[in-house]
Amino acid sequence: MNECLFCKIVKKEAPADVVYEDENFFAFLDINPNNPGHTLIIPKNHYENIYSLPDEILCDIGPLVKKYPLL
């Protein structure tokens, strides 16, 4: 099975306009934004969906969104 597009973006094998990156998360502008500045924040590790995210990762995304409201 091929890697997902998000995994390729995290590995920098696919282009993206990166606006934030740390040890666990990666944020980039949406290719088809709903609004200017529409940003996706994803964990660097692959998870099939939000329901498969470990609680620790899920809890860490919230403060990141609050800390960087302009993403």
C-alpha contacts under 8 A as a table, 3 or more apart, distances in Angstrom:
res1	aa1	res2	aa2	distance
3	E	7	C	6.28
3	E	8	K	6.86
4	C	7	C	5.37
4	C	8	K	6.55
5	L	8	K	5.05
5	L	9	I	6.22
5	L	14	A	7.45
6	F	9	I	4.98
6	F	10	V	6.21
7	C	10	V	5.12
7	C	11	K	6.23
7	C	44	K	7.38
7	C	45	N	7.70
7	C	46	H	6.61
8	K	11	K	5.09
8	K	12	K	6.02
8	K	13	E	4.93
8	K	14	A	5.39
9	I	12	K	4.83
9	I	13	E	5.83
9	I	14	A	4.81
9	I	15	P	6.36
9	I	16	A	6.48
10	V	13	E	7.62
10	V	26	F	6.72
10	V	44	K	6.21
11	K	14	A	7.73
12	K	15	P	6.61
12	K	16	A	7.92
16	A	28	F	6.26
16	A	29	L	7.06
17	D	28	F	5.33
17	D	29	L	5.51
18	V	21	E	7.50
18	V	26	F	7.63
18	V	27	A	5.95
18	V	28	F	4.23
18	V	29	L	6.63
19	V	27	A	5.65
19	V	28	F	5.25
19	V	29	L	7.12
19	V	71	L	6.84
20	Y	26	F	5.97
20	Y	27	A	4.91
20	Y	28	F	6.89
20	Y	71	L	7.87
21	E	24	N	7.86
21	E	25	F	5.81
21	E	26	F	4.56
21	E	27	A	6.17
22	D	25	F	5.46
22	D	26	F	6.62
23	E	44	K	7.86
24	N	43	P	5.76
24	N	44	K	5.42
24	N	45	N	7.53
25	F	41	I	6.80
25	F	42	I	5.64
25	F	43	P	4.40
25	F	44	K	5.16
26	F	41	I	5.71
26	F	42	I	5.42
26	F	43	P	6.22
26	F	44	K	6.16
27	A	39	T	6.56
27	A	40	L	5.45
27	A	41	I	4.25
27	A	42	I	6.33
27	A	71	L	7.51
28	F	39	T	5.48
28	F	40	L	5.49
28	F	41	I	6.75
29	L	33	P	7.61
29	L	37	G	6.49
29	L	38	H	5.86
29	L	39	T	4.37
29	L	40	L	6.19
30	D	33	P	5.12
30	D	37	G	7.94
30	D	38	H	5.71
30	D	39	T	5.43
30	D	40	L	6.17
33	P	36	P	6.45
33	P	37	G	7.33
33	P	38	H	5.22
33	P	39	T	7.88
34	N	38	H	6.38
35	N	38	H	5.49
37	G	70	L	7.59
37	G	71	L	6.68
38	H	71	L	7.33
39	T	71	L	5.58
41	I	61	I	7.89
43	P	46	H	7.10
43	P	57	I	7.42
47	Y	50	I	7.40
47	Y	52	S	6.08
47	Y	53	L	6.20
48	E	52	S	6.33
49	N	52	S	5.55
49	N	53	L	6.97
50	I	53	L	5.38
53	L	57	I	6.40
53	L	58	L	6.15
54	P	57	I	5.48
54	P	58	L	6.33
55	D	58	L	5.02
55	D	59	C	5.98
56	E	59	C	5.18
56	E	60	D	6.22
57	I	60	D	5.09
57	I	61	I	6.46
58	L	61	I	5.52
58	L	62	G	7.26
59	C	62	G	5.89
59	C	63	P	7.60
60	D	63	P	5.95
60	D	64	L	6.57
61	I	64	L	5.09
61	I	65	V	6.28
62	G	65	V	5.29
62	G	66	K	6.38
63	P	66	K	4.94
63	P	67	K	5.92
64	L	67	K	5.04
64	L	68	Y	6.16
65	V	68	Y	5.31
65	V	69	P	5.81
65	V	71	L	7.67
66	K	69	P	5.51
68	Y	71	L	5.75
